[in-house]
Amino acid sequence: MPSYQHPEEEAREQIDAMLEAAGWTVQTKQELNLHKGRGVALF
């Protein structure tokens, strides 16, 4: 049975992939490490 994702979840995955391709590190607030990469994006 295929899993259904809400459009917001699909968009979040696409945006995260684009940020990572551009050299950003994508993190949650719980795993925040501002020194992990050149750019850090939080969600």
C-alpha positions in Angstrom: 0.0 0.0 0.0 1.6 3.3 -1.0 2.1 5.9 1.7 0.4 9.3 1.2 2.2 12.5 2.0 0.5 15.8 2.4 1.6 18.4 -0.1 3.4 20.3 2.6 5.5 17.2 3.5 6.4 16.7 -0.2 7.4 20.4 -0.5 9.5 20.2 2.7 11.4 17.2 1.2 12.0 19.0 -2.1 13.1 22.2 -0.4 15.4 20.3 2.0 17.0 18.5 -1.0 17.6 21.8 -2.8 19.1 23.4 0.3 21.4 20.5 0.8 22.4 20.6 -2.9 23.3 24.2 -2.5 25.6 23.4 0.4 23.3 24.1 3.4 22.9 21.8 6.4 19.2 21.1 7.2 18.5 20.5 10.9 15.7 20.5 13.4 15.9 22.8 16.5 16.7 19.7 18.6 19.8 18.9 16.6 21.0 22.5 16.2 24.7 22.9 15.5 25.5 26.2 14.0 29.1 25.1 13.3 28.1 22.0 11.3 28.3 23.7 7.9 28.6 27.0 6.0 24.9 27.5 6.0 22.4 26.1 8.4 18.6 25.9 7.8 16.2 25.0 10.6 12.8 23.5 10.3 
